[in-house]
Amino acid sequence: MKILVTGGTGYIGSHTVVELQHAGFEVVIVDNLSNSSADITDAIEEITGKKPVLEVFDLIDKKKTSDFFNRHNDVKGVIHFAAKKAVGESVEKPLLYYSNNIESLVNVMEGMIQNNVKHFVFSSSCTVYGQPDKLPVSETAPIKKAESPYGNTKQIAEEILIDTAKIAAIKVIALRYFNPIGAHESALIGELPIGIPDNLLPYVTQTALGIREKLSVFGDDYNTPDGTAIRDYIHVVDLAKAHVIAIERMIENKMKKNFEVFNLGTGNGYSVLEVINSFEKVSGLKLNYQIVHRREGDVEQVWADPSFSNIELGWKAEKGIDEMTESAWKWEQAYRNKIKDKR
């Protein structure tokens, strides 16, 4: 059974392709390679023994997207990762985020409808909750005004999917991620942003190697035990496995309604300083960091109530914070050594 993974050479996408292939699915990837590299498919092949098909184009291009679905008329489901995802950048460039994240989604949905593709898993985010009134946050929490244009694109996308699922023969599962970190145990794939990292852990690992001079911790005056922001960090492989379960749930007709939402988190909140402390413990290194002003668009603290996902999907995050930081460190070291060997 063929599954289209948009953004499949990216961080979460590549780990999900691995898990899909392990589960016996055929995978075709569409990616514009704006924040990834085509040679990720070689690493996926090294892990799974099978190289996924990769087509390089931008899903904002309506004609190319339509042509893709016409050529791949045996696609049975779509997992949609392709989107810009940096909170800070979205505050600075809101129109870029609205045009990229919304247009690509609409084009994919139209291609699916034209070619009778019925299963759609959406890469959503806990940012749809804004700063929740109650923690941990469950799927029944109110959708509050987004703290950033990025978060707003996820809210708008979910509304588009709800409306589309009402009128088209498409079933949708929106997976609301908390904060994915870590890397595959093989250290062949991991989080490799192009340019300066926006996320915490790649900045941590790059600072540890001296690629970045120092890590900036955005704010130490939040209403949290150590003053730094709290997030629910989840291992990317745990997250990837949930996408396979979601696709199988659709194919096996186990959905209770045409649009379902699930939180993907561990249920534990860790502060930025706790993540740094975990990294220092597993690496044996002292990290060079400084406290700076808060970053616009960041929420103070959020972590998941994953009980609905645990029960209804039969999915549970298994890896702890030290496993997450250690796997990210192993991946970063392996990647940098590989670059050195190529020189």
C-alpha positions as a Markdown table, in Angstrom:
| # | Residue | x | y | z |
|---|---|---|---|---|
| 1 | Met | 0.0 | 0.0 | 0.0 |
| 2 | Lys | 1.5 | 3.3 | -1.1 |
| 3 | Ile | 1.6 | 6.3 | 1.2 |
| 4 | Leu | 2.6 | 9.8 | 0.2 |
| 5 | Val | 4.7 | 11.6 | 2.8 |
| 6 | Thr | 5.0 | 15.3 | 2.1 |
| 7 | Gly | 8.1 | 16.8 | 3.7 |
| 8 | Gly | 9.4 | 13.3 | 4.1 |
| 9 | Thr | 13.1 | 14.2 | 4.0 |
| 10 | Gly | 12.7 | 16.5 | 7.0 |
| 11 | Tyr | 13.2 | 15.7 | 10.6 |
| 12 | Ile | 9.9 | 14.1 | 11.7 |
| 13 | Gly | 9.1 | 13.0 | 8.1 |
| 14 | Ser | 12.3 | 10.9 | 7.6 |
| 15 | His | 11.8 | 9.1 | 10.9 |
| 16 | Thr | 8.1 | 8.4 | 9.9 |
| 17 | Val | 9.2 | 7.1 | 6.5 |
| 18 | Val | 11.5 | 4.6 | 8.3 |
| 19 | Glu | 8.6 | 3.4 | 10.5 |
| 20 | Leu | 6.2 | 3.1 | 7.6 |
| 21 | Gln | 8.7 | 1.0 | 5.7 |
| 22 | His | 9.3 | -1.2 | 8.7 |
| 23 | Ala | 5.6 | -1.7 | 8.8 |
| 24 | Gly | 5.5 | -2.8 | 5.2 |
| 25 | Phe | 4.2 | 0.3 | 3.5 |
| 26 | Glu | 5.5 | 1.6 | 0.1 |
| 27 | Val | 6.5 | 5.3 | 0.5 |
| 28 | Val | 6.8 | 8.1 | -2.0 |
| 29 | Ile | 8.1 | 11.5 | -0.7 |
| 30 | Val | 7.4 | 14.9 | -2.0 |
| 31 | Asp | 9.8 | 17.6 | -0.6 |
| 32 | Asn | 11.1 | 20.9 | -1.9 |
| 33 | Leu | 14.3 | 20.4 | 0.1 |
| 34 | Ser | 14.1 | 23.9 | 1.6 |
| 35 | Asn | 15.2 | 22.6 | 5.0 |
| 36 | Ser | 16.5 | 19.1 | 4.2 |
| 37 | Ser | 18.6 | 17.1 | 1.8 |
| 38 | Ala | 18.0 | 14.5 | -0.9 |
| 39 | Asp | 20.7 | 12.2 | 0.5 |
| 40 | Ile | 18.4 | 11.5 | 3.5 |
| 41 | Thr | 16.8 | 8.8 | 1.3 |
| 42 | Asp | 20.2 | 7.1 | 1.3 |
| 43 | Ala | 20.2 | 7.0 | 5.1 |
| 44 | Ile | 16.7 | 5.7 | 5.1 |
| 45 | Glu | 17.7 | 2.9 | 2.7 |
| 46 | Glu | 20.7 | 2.1 | 5.0 |
| 47 | Ile | 18.3 | 1.7 | 7.9 |
| 48 | Thr | 15.4 | -0.1 | 6.2 |
| 49 | Gly | 17.0 | -1.8 | 3.2 |
| 50 | Lys | 14.6 | 0.1 | 0.8 |
| 51 | Lys | 15.0 | 3.5 | -0.7 |
| 52 | Pro | 11.8 | 5.6 | -0.9 |
| 53 | Val | 10.9 | 7.4 | -4.1 |
| 54 | Leu | 11.6 | 11.1 | -3.8 |
| 55 | Glu | 10.0 | 13.8 | -6.1 |
| 56 | Val | 11.4 | 17.3 | -5.6 |
| 57 | Phe | 8.9 | 20.1 | -6.1 |
| 58 | Asp | 7.0 | 22.7 | -4.1 |
| 59 | Leu | 3.4 | 21.8 | -3.1 |
| 60 | Ile | 2.5 | 25.5 | -3.5 |
| 61 | Asp | 2.7 | 24.8 | -7.2 |
| 62 | Lys | -0.9 | 23.7 | -7.9 |
| 63 | Lys | -0.2 | 22.2 | -11.3 |
| 64 | Lys | 2.7 | 20.1 | -10.2 |
| 65 | Thr | 0.8 | 18.8 | -7.2 |
| 66 | Ser | -2.2 | 17.9 | -9.4 |
| 67 | Asp | 0.1 | 16.2 | -11.9 |
| 68 | Phe | 1.7 | 14.2 | -9.0 |
| 69 | Phe | -1.6 | 12.8 | -7.9 |
| 70 | Asn | -2.6 | 11.9 | -11.5 |
| 71 | Arg | 0.7 | 10.0 | -11.9 |
| 72 | His | 0.5 | 8.3 | -8.5 |
| 73 | Asn | -3.1 | 7.2 | -8.7 |
| 74 | Asp | -2.4 | 4.2 | -6.5 |
| 75 | Val | -1.6 | 6.4 | -3.4 |
| 76 | Lys | -3.9 | 5.3 | -0.6 |
| 77 | Gly | -3.1 | 7.8 | 2.1 |
| 78 | Val | -1.2 | 11.0 | 2.8 |
| 79 | Ile | 0.9 | 12.1 | 5.8 |
| 80 | His | 1.4 | 15.8 | 5.5 |
| 81 | Phe | 4.5 | 17.3 | 7.2 |
| 82 | Ala | 5.4 | 19.9 | 4.5 |
| 83 | Ala | 5.2 | 23.3 | 6.2 |
| 84 | Lys | 7.4 | 26.0 | 7.6 |
| 85 | Lys | 7.7 | 25.6 | 11.4 |
| 86 | Ala | 9.8 | 28.2 | 13.2 |
| 87 | Val | 7.8 | 30.3 | 15.7 |
| 88 | Gly | 10.2 | 33.2 | 15.7 |
| 89 | Glu | 10.5 | 33.4 | 11.9 |
| 90 | Ser | 6.7 | 33.3 | 11.6 |
| 91 | Val | 6.4 | 36.4 | 13.8 |
| 92 | Glu | 8.9 | 38.2 | 11.5 |
| 93 | Lys | 7.5 | 36.8 | 8.2 |
| 94 | Pro | 3.8 | 36.1 | 8.7 |
| 95 | Leu | 2.8 | 36.2 | 5.0 |
| 96 | Leu | 5.4 | 33.7 | 4.1 |
| 97 | Tyr | 3.9 | 31.3 | 6.7 |
| 98 | Tyr | 0.3 | 31.9 | 5.6 |
| 99 | Ser | 1.0 | 31.4 | 1.9 |
| 100 | Asn | 3.3 | 28.4 | 2.3 |
| 101 | Asn | 1.5 | 26.4 | 5.0 |
| 102 | Ile | -2.1 | 27.0 | 3.8 |
| 103 | Glu | -1.7 | 26.9 | 0.0 |
| 104 | Ser | 0.3 | 23.7 | 0.1 |
| 105 | Leu | -2.4 | 22.1 | 2.3 |
| 106 | Val | -5.2 | 23.2 | 0.0 |
| 107 | Asn | -3.4 | 21.9 | -3.1 |
| 108 | Val | -2.8 | 18.5 | -1.5 |
| 109 | Met | -6.5 | 18.2 | -0.4 |
| 110 | Glu | -7.7 | 19.1 | -3.9 |
| 111 | Gly | -5.3 | 16.5 | -5.4 |
| 112 | Met | -6.7 | 13.9 | -3.0 |
| 113 | Ile | -10.3 | 14.6 | -3.8 |
| 114 | Gln | -9.7 | 14.5 | -7.6 |
| 115 | Asn | -8.0 | 11.1 | -7.3 |
| 116 | Asn | -10.2 | 9.6 | -4.6 |
| 117 | Val | -7.5 | 9.4 | -1.9 |
| 118 | Lys | -9.4 | 8.9 | 1.4 |
| 119 | His | -6.9 | 8.9 | 4.3 |
| 120 | Phe | -5.1 | 12.0 | 5.6 |
| 121 | Val | -2.8 | 12.4 | 8.6 |
| 122 | Phe | -2.0 | 16.0 | 9.5 |
| 123 | Ser | 1.1 | 17.2 | 11.3 |
| 124 | Ser | -0.5 | 19.6 | 13.8 |
| 125 | Ser | 0.9 | 21.1 | 16.9 |
| 126 | Cys | 0.2 | 21.9 | 20.6 |
| 127 | Thr | 0.6 | 25.5 | 19.5 |
| 128 | Val | -3.2 | 25.4 | 18.6 |
| 129 | Tyr | -3.9 | 25.5 | 22.4 |
| 130 | Gly | -2.0 | 28.8 | 22.9 |
| 131 | Gln | -1.3 | 29.2 | 26.6 |
| 132 | Pro | -3.8 | 26.7 | 28.1 |
| 133 | Asp | -5.8 | 27.6 | 31.2 |
| 134 | Lys | -5.4 | 24.2 | 32.6 |
| 135 | Leu | -2.4 | 21.7 | 32.6 |
| 136 | Pro | -1.9 | 19.1 | 31.4 |
| 137 | Val | -3.8 | 20.0 | 28.2 |
| 138 | Ser | -6.2 | 17.4 | 26.7 |
| 139 | Glu | -7.8 | 17.3 | 23.3 |
| 140 | Thr | -11.0 | 18.9 | 24.7 |
| 141 | Ala | -9.1 | 22.1 | 25.8 |
| 142 | Pro | -10.4 | 25.3 | 24.0 |
| 143 | Ile | -8.5 | 26.5 | 21.0 |
| 144 | Lys | -7.3 | 29.9 | 22.1 |
| 145 | Lys | -5.9 | 32.7 | 20.1 |
| 146 | Ala | -2.6 | 31.6 | 18.7 |
| 147 | Glu | 0.6 | 33.1 | 20.1 |
| 148 | Ser | 2.3 | 33.2 | 16.6 |
| 149 | Pro | 1.5 | 33.1 | 12.9 |
| 150 | Tyr | 2.9 | 29.6 | 12.8 |
| 151 | Gly | 0.4 | 28.4 | 15.5 |
| 152 | Asn | -2.3 | 30.2 | 13.6 |
| 153 | Thr | -1.6 | 28.3 | 10.4 |
| 154 | Lys | -2.1 | 25.1 | 12.3 |
| 155 | Gln | -5.4 | 26.3 | 13.7 |
| 156 | Ile | -6.6 | 27.4 | 10.2 |
| 157 | Ala | -5.4 | 24.2 | 8.7 |
| 158 | Glu | -7.4 | 22.1 | 11.2 |
| 159 | Glu | -10.5 | 24.2 | 10.3 |
| 160 | Ile | -9.9 | 23.6 | 6.6 |
| 161 | Leu | -9.7 | 19.9 | 7.3 |
| 162 | Ile | -12.8 | 19.8 | 9.4 |
| 163 | Asp | -14.8 | 21.5 | 6.7 |
| 164 | Thr | -13.4 | 19.3 | 4.0 |
| 165 | Ala | -14.0 | 16.1 | 5.9 |
| 166 | Lys | -17.7 | 17.1 | 6.1 |
| 167 | Ile | -18.2 | 17.3 | 2.3 |
| 168 | Ala | -15.6 | 14.9 | 0.8 |
| 169 | Ala | -14.9 | 11.2 | 1.2 |
| 170 | Ile | -11.8 | 12.0 | 3.2 |
| 171 | Lys | -11.0 | 10.9 | 6.8 |
| 172 | Val | -8.6 | 13.0 | 8.7 |
| 173 | Ile | -6.5 | 12.4 | 11.9 |
| 174 | Ala | -4.8 | 15.5 | 13.2 |
| 175 | Leu | -1.8 | 14.7 | 15.5 |
| 176 | Arg | -1.0 | 17.5 | 17.8 |
| 177 | Tyr | 2.7 | 17.2 | 18.6 |
| 178 | Phe | 4.3 | 18.6 | 21.6 |
| 179 | Asn | 8.1 | 19.0 | 21.3 |
| 180 | Pro | 9.9 | 16.3 | 19.2 |
| 181 | Ile | 13.6 | 15.9 | 20.0 |
| 182 | Gly | 16.2 | 13.1 | 19.7 |
| 183 | Ala | 17.3 | 10.9 | 16.8 |
| 184 | His | 17.1 | 7.4 | 15.4 |
| 185 | Glu | 19.2 | 4.8 | 17.3 |
| 186 | Ser | 21.3 | 4.2 | 14.2 |
| 187 | Ala | 22.5 | 7.8 | 14.3 |
| 188 | Leu | 21.9 | 7.9 | 10.5 |
| 189 | Ile | 19.0 | 10.4 | 10.7 |
| 190 | Gly | 18.3 | 13.2 | 13.1 |
| 191 | Glu | 17.4 | 16.8 | 13.3 |
| 192 | Leu | 19.6 | 18.8 | 10.9 |
| 193 | Pro | 18.2 | 22.3 | 10.3 |
| 194 | Ile | 19.8 | 24.3 | 7.4 |
| 195 | Gly | 21.4 | 27.4 | 8.9 |
| 196 | Ile | 21.0 | 28.5 | 12.4 |
| 197 | Pro | 18.7 | 26.1 | 14.4 |
| 198 | Asp | 15.3 | 27.4 | 15.7 |
| 199 | Asn | 14.7 | 24.5 | 18.0 |
| 200 | Leu | 16.4 | 23.9 | 21.3 |
| 201 | Leu | 18.3 | 20.6 | 21.0 |
| 202 | Pro | 20.1 | 21.1 | 17.7 |
| 203 | Tyr | 21.3 | 24.4 | 19.1 |
| 204 | Val | 22.5 | 22.6 | 22.3 |
| 205 | Thr | 24.4 | 19.9 | 20.3 |
| 206 | Gln | 25.9 | 22.4 | 17.9 |
| 207 | Thr | 27.0 | 24.6 | 20.8 |
| 208 | Ala | 28.6 | 21.6 | 22.5 |
| 209 | Leu | 30.7 | 20.9 | 19.4 |
| 210 | Gly | 31.7 | 24.6 | 19.1 |
| 211 | Ile | 29.7 | 25.2 | 15.9 |
| 212 | Arg | 27.7 | 27.8 | 17.8 |
| 213 | Glu | 29.4 | 30.1 | 20.2 |
| 214 | Lys | 26.8 | 29.9 | 22.9 |
| 215 | Leu | 23.2 | 28.9 | 23.5 |
| 216 | Ser | 20.6 | 31.6 | 24.3 |
| 217 | Val | 17.9 | 30.6 | 26.9 |
| 218 | Phe | 14.9 | 32.8 | 26.2 |
| 219 | Gly | 13.8 | 34.1 | 29.5 |
| 220 | Asp | 14.3 | 33.0 | 33.1 |
| 221 | Asp | 11.4 | 35.0 | 34.6 |
| 222 | Tyr | 8.5 | 32.7 | 33.7 |
| 223 | Asn | 6.2 | 31.5 | 36.4 |
| 224 | Thr | 7.9 | 28.1 | 36.5 |
| 225 | Pro | 10.1 | 26.4 | 39.2 |
| 226 | Asp | 13.4 | 27.5 | 37.6 |
| 227 | Gly | 12.0 | 30.5 | 35.6 |
| 228 | Thr | 12.6 | 28.9 | 32.2 |
| 229 | Ala | 9.8 | 27.8 | 29.8 |
| 230 | Ile | 8.4 | 24.3 | 30.1 |
| 231 | Arg | 7.6 | 21.9 | 27.3 |
| 232 | Asp | 6.6 | 18.3 | 26.8 |
| 233 | Tyr | 9.6 | 16.8 | 25.0 |
| 234 | Ile | 8.9 | 13.6 | 23.1 |
| 235 | His | 11.3 | 11.3 | 21.3 |
| 236 | Val | 10.9 | 11.6 | 17.5 |
| 237 | Val | 10.8 | 7.8 | 17.0 |
| 238 | Asp | 7.9 | 7.5 | 19.5 |
| 239 | Leu | 6.2 | 10.3 | 17.5 |
| 240 | Ala | 6.9 | 8.6 | 14.2 |
| 241 | Lys | 5.3 | 5.4 | 15.3 |
| 242 | Ala | 2.1 | 7.2 | 16.1 |
| 243 | His | 1.7 | 8.1 | 12.4 |
| 244 | Val | 1.9 | 4.5 | 11.4 |
| 245 | Ile | -0.8 | 3.7 | 13.9 |
| 246 | Ala | -3.0 | 6.5 | 12.6 |
| 247 | Ile | -2.7 | 5.4 | 9.0 |
| 248 | Glu | -3.5 | 1.8 | 10.0 |
| 249 | Arg | -6.5 | 3.0 | 12.1 |
| 250 | Met | -8.0 | 4.6 | 9.0 |
| 251 | Ile | -7.3 | 1.7 | 6.7 |
| 252 | Glu | -8.9 | -0.7 | 9.2 |
| 253 | Asn | -12.0 | 1.5 | 9.5 |
| 254 | Lys | -11.5 | 2.0 | 13.3 |
| 255 | Met | -12.2 | 5.8 | 13.3 |
| 256 | Lys | -15.2 | 6.9 | 15.3 |
| 257 | Lys | -15.7 | 10.0 | 13.2 |
| 258 | Asn | -14.3 | 11.6 | 10.0 |
| 259 | Phe | -12.1 | 14.1 | 11.8 |
| 260 | Glu | -10.2 | 12.9 | 14.9 |
| 261 | Val | -7.6 | 14.7 | 17.0 |
| 262 | Phe | -4.9 | 13.2 | 19.2 |
| 263 | Asn | -2.2 | 14.7 | 21.5 |
| 264 | Leu | 1.2 | 13.2 | 21.1 |
| 265 | Gly | 3.3 | 13.9 | 24.2 |
| 266 | Thr | 4.7 | 12.1 | 27.2 |
| 267 | Gly | 2.6 | 13.9 | 29.8 |
| 268 | Asn | 5.8 | 15.3 | 31.5 |
| 269 | Gly | 6.9 | 18.9 | 31.3 |
| 270 | Tyr | 10.6 | 19.7 | 31.3 |
| 271 | Ser | 12.1 | 23.2 | 31.6 |
| 272 | Val | 14.8 | 24.5 | 29.2 |
| 273 | Leu | 17.4 | 24.2 | 32.0 |
| 274 | Glu | 16.3 | 20.6 | 32.8 |
| 275 | Val | 17.0 | 19.7 | 29.1 |
| 276 | Ile | 20.4 | 21.4 | 29.4 |
| 277 | Asn | 21.1 | 19.5 | 32.6 |
| 278 | Ser | 20.1 | 16.2 | 31.0 |
| 279 | Phe | 22.4 | 16.9 | 28.0 |
| 280 | Glu | 25.3 | 17.8 | 30.3 |
| 281 | Lys | 24.8 | 14.6 | 32.2 |
| 282 | Val | 24.7 | 12.2 | 29.2 |
| 283 | Ser | 27.5 | 14.0 | 27.3 |
| 284 | Gly | 29.8 | 14.8 | 30.3 |
| 285 | Leu | 30.2 | 18.3 | 28.9 |
| 286 | Lys | 29.5 | 21.7 | 30.3 |
| 287 | Leu | 27.4 | 23.8 | 28.0 |
| 288 | Asn | 28.1 | 27.4 | 27.2 |
| 289 | Tyr | 24.7 | 29.2 | 27.6 |
| 290 | Gln | 23.4 | 32.6 | 28.5 |
| 291 | Ile | 20.0 | 33.9 | 29.7 |
| 292 | Val | 18.4 | 36.5 | 27.3 |
| 293 | His | 15.1 | 38.2 | 27.0 |
| 294 | Arg | 11.9 | 36.2 | 26.2 |
| 295 | Arg | 11.2 | 35.4 | 22.6 |
| 296 | Glu | 8.0 | 36.8 | 21.1 |
| 297 | Gly | 5.5 | 34.1 | 20.3 |
| 298 | Asp | 6.6 | 31.6 | 23.0 |
| 299 | Val | 4.1 | 30.2 | 25.5 |
| 300 | Glu | 5.2 | 29.9 | 29.2 |
| 301 | Gln | 4.5 | 26.2 | 29.8 |
| 302 | Val | 2.6 | 23.4 | 28.2 |
| 303 | Trp | 2.5 | 19.7 | 28.5 |
| 304 | Ala | 0.1 | 17.0 | 27.3 |
| 305 | Asp | -2.5 | 14.8 | 28.8 |
| 306 | Pro | -1.8 | 11.9 | 26.4 |
| 307 | Ser | -4.4 | 9.5 | 28.0 |
| 308 | Phe | -6.8 | 9.7 | 25.1 |
| 309 | Ser | -4.0 | 8.7 | 22.6 |
| 310 | Asn | -2.9 | 6.0 | 25.0 |
| 311 | Ile | -6.3 | 4.4 | 25.2 |
| 312 | Glu | -7.9 | 5.1 | 21.8 |
| 313 | Leu | -4.8 | 4.7 | 19.6 |
| 314 | Gly | -3.0 | 2.2 | 21.8 |
| 315 | Trp | 0.1 | 4.3 | 21.5 |
| 316 | Lys | 2.3 | 5.5 | 24.3 |
| 317 | Ala | 5.6 | 7.5 | 24.4 |
| 318 | Glu | 8.3 | 5.1 | 25.7 |
| 319 | Lys | 11.6 | 7.0 | 25.9 |
| 320 | Gly | 12.7 | 9.3 | 28.7 |
| 321 | Ile | 14.5 | 12.7 | 28.5 |
| 322 | Asp | 18.0 | 11.3 | 28.9 |
| 323 | Glu | 17.4 | 8.9 | 26.0 |
| 324 | Met | 16.2 | 11.8 | 23.9 |
| 325 | Thr | 19.2 | 14.1 | 24.6 |
| 326 | Glu | 21.7 | 11.2 | 24.3 |
| 327 | Ser | 20.4 | 10.1 | 20.9 |
| 328 | Ala | 20.5 | 13.6 | 19.6 |
| 329 | Trp | 24.1 | 13.9 | 20.8 |
| 330 | Lys | 25.1 | 10.6 | 19.2 |
| 331 | Trp | 23.5 | 11.7 | 15.9 |
| 332 | Glu | 25.2 | 15.1 | 15.9 |
| 333 | Gln | 28.6 | 13.6 | 16.5 |
| 334 | Ala | 28.1 | 10.9 | 13.9 |
| 335 | Tyr | 26.9 | 13.5 | 11.3 |
| 336 | Arg | 29.9 | 15.8 | 11.9 |
| 337 | Asn | 32.3 | 12.9 | 11.7 |
| 338 | Lys | 30.8 | 11.9 | 8.4 |
| 339 | Ile | 31.3 | 15.4 | 7.1 |
| 340 | Lys | 35.0 | 15.3 | 8.2 |
| 341 | Asp | 35.5 | 12.0 | 6.5 |
| 342 | Lys | 34.2 | 13.4 | 3.2 |
| 343 | Arg | 36.7 | 16.2 | 3.2 |
